[in-house]
């Protein structure tokens, strides 16, 4: 949750100190860990700034997947989705 808290604080600062008022179109992007944050926080960011149109364009987000033996590895999004679907079955 620290990432979401930091995001809220950054937007509050932009509004208070820099006069950000209205956001019409918002594009959120990031690579690696920023790509993962793009997946996780695009909707929240759109709500915080009151954007009319919001688009998230992550590039190479990393996903941590635990295998049955509790070893972790980095996998592409497709594998993470497949693993999550298998785990919930």
Residue pairs with C-beta under 8 A, 6 or more apart in sequence:
3 37
3 40
3 41
4 40
4 41
4 44
7 41
7 44
7 45
7 48
8 48
11 20
11 45
11 48
11 49
14 20
15 21
20 49
22 50
23 49
23 50
23 51
23 52
24 51
24 52
24 53
25 51
25 52
25 53
26 45
26 46
26 49
26 51
26 53
26 54
26 55
27 55
27 56
27 57
28 38
28 41
28 42
28 45
28 46
28 54
28 55
28 56
28 57
29 38
29 56
29 57
29 58
29 59
30 36
30 37
30 38
30 58
30 59
30 61
31 58
31 59
31 60
32 60
32 61
32 62
33 61
33 62
34 58
35 58
35 59
35 60
35 61
35 62
36 58
36 61
36 62
36 63
37 61
38 56
38 57
38 58
38 61
39 56
39 58
39 61
42 54
42 55
42 56
43 54
45 51
45 54
46 54
61 77
62 74
63 74
63 75
63 76
63 77
63 79
63 80
64 72
64 73
64 74
65 72
65 73
65 75
65 79
65 80
65 83
65 84
66 72
67 73
75 83
